[in-house]
Amino acid sequence: MKKIKIIIVDDHMMLRTGLALLLKENKNIEIIAEASDGKEFLNLLKSHHPDLVFMDIRMPNINGIDATREAIQRKPGLKIVALSMHDDEEYLESMMQAGAKGFLLKKAGSDELQKAIEVIMSGGNYFSQEIMSLFAKKMISSNDREMIELNSREKEVLKLLCQGFSTQEMADKLSLSPRTIESYRTNLLDKTNSKNTINLVLFAIKNKIVNVTKI
């Protein structure tokens, strides 16, 4: 099996070291480089070709938002996971708009790291439960809701998307084919006028289609 090539970007060396140790528990992962800020990371991209990047948000020189946006412009298929602190709430939506595929708190353990990698590398998006709760507190308080009717199956698929299930996992859980799941995803994107899966998750939270406290 081809190893997943990863770059870790964070301005704290101890966090990079700890994260690398957790990731190396998976024999299918190869840490190909580390960077202490966005500028160093973007320079690394000239000679390194990662599949996945763990990206801190607040860093000197070039922050994680700008580094994510620039990296994805250079390498459109690159998958980036934001590493967040509890007080990063105001930056999370900007990271999503920049193209991040997932969000993890820096205190995430080995099991959650592996789950996030599995989901994101299979084409999904991953949000830690605590970060989903942050979004909920911010967005559910808004009265700006869109009245869009979804059938029961669409709501089931949307809830599983919010839980971070991959396409195959959703197919298995609902006894449907992966192609059918993708069809539901496409229909949901069209119906809610969402650009991507992350926007779908925000839509679901904002419109109280999913109860974050029960996800």
Summary of the structure (lengths in Angstrom):
residues: 215
radius of gyration: 17.1
end to end distance: 32.2
largest distance: 48.6
contacts: 679
relative contact order: 0.11
helix: 52%
strand: 14%
